[in-house]
Amino acid sequence: MAKKSIFTYETLVHATAGAAGSIVASSVMYPLDNVKFRMQLEDSSLAGKTALQALFYLLKKEGLEGLYRGIKPQLTTLGISNFIYFYAFHGLKSLKLNNCKNPTQTDLILSIVAGIINVITTNPLWVVNSRLKFSRELYFTGLLDGIVHIADSEGVRALWSSLGPSLMLVSNPAINFTIYEALKRRTSSRTALAFFVMGAISKAVSTIATYPLQVAQTRQRYNRDAKMNTAALLLDMVKKSGPGALFQGLEAKLLQTILSSALMFMTYEKIAQFVFTLLMNKKTT
């Protein structure tokens, strides 16, 4: 009986394909992600605007440079983050415990564990990325010098300023992956369109279910003075601006994240299929 290990060629293919898929999707949908980010921070210039109105406003006001500000660190961070997530998920799944009679429950548990590993590992990168995306007065220009600067000027703890909501938001990819894998098990089609639709459905559910936590996460990552815990921050937002504040930027987020997830899963699956078929003469599972 072969010894089970998470360090396999198959796991590396899944992780690389997942990272590549996320980079492709984020590159296409980045302007909407930027709009969503600014709306979550309640950028006054976008008040009362729909996602598309905000998109055209920023294009007119700041040009393409404004819409794509911060894309390089975003793609780097996202690629690293998804590589770690996919590697952890499929690596743990390769140890699977074929005795488990409930694959949906297994996927949920593995997604949560993979998400926790990913969050703890990459949270500093996301903190720096958030600052680079919106701030104009910065003392750093990249991820590594950003980590060093924040650690020196604000303390190492600041690099994990949004760890609370980030850990709670492990529920987002967990729901996303669990629904996606469940749909894939029930669908015989392995076309690009099928993967696209399954990715869109699973992400729509997970985004709506966890969106208030995403707003809190964005504010805590960006605002270096945010000392409130997640629950207090959400309550303060409701007190000041009403329940609608918890869903500020949801329209842009849904447009961006559903299409991004659909593109990501489609790209990931087709890359993985190609590699496994070409080099290993086997199908993805």
PyMOL commands that set and color helices and strands:
alter all, ss='L'
color gray80, all
select helices_A, chain A and resi 9-40+44-46+51-67+71-93+103-134+143-154+156-160+163-168+171-185+192-222+230-241+243-247+250-280
alter helices_A, ss='H'
color red, helices_A
deselect
rebuild
show_as cartoon
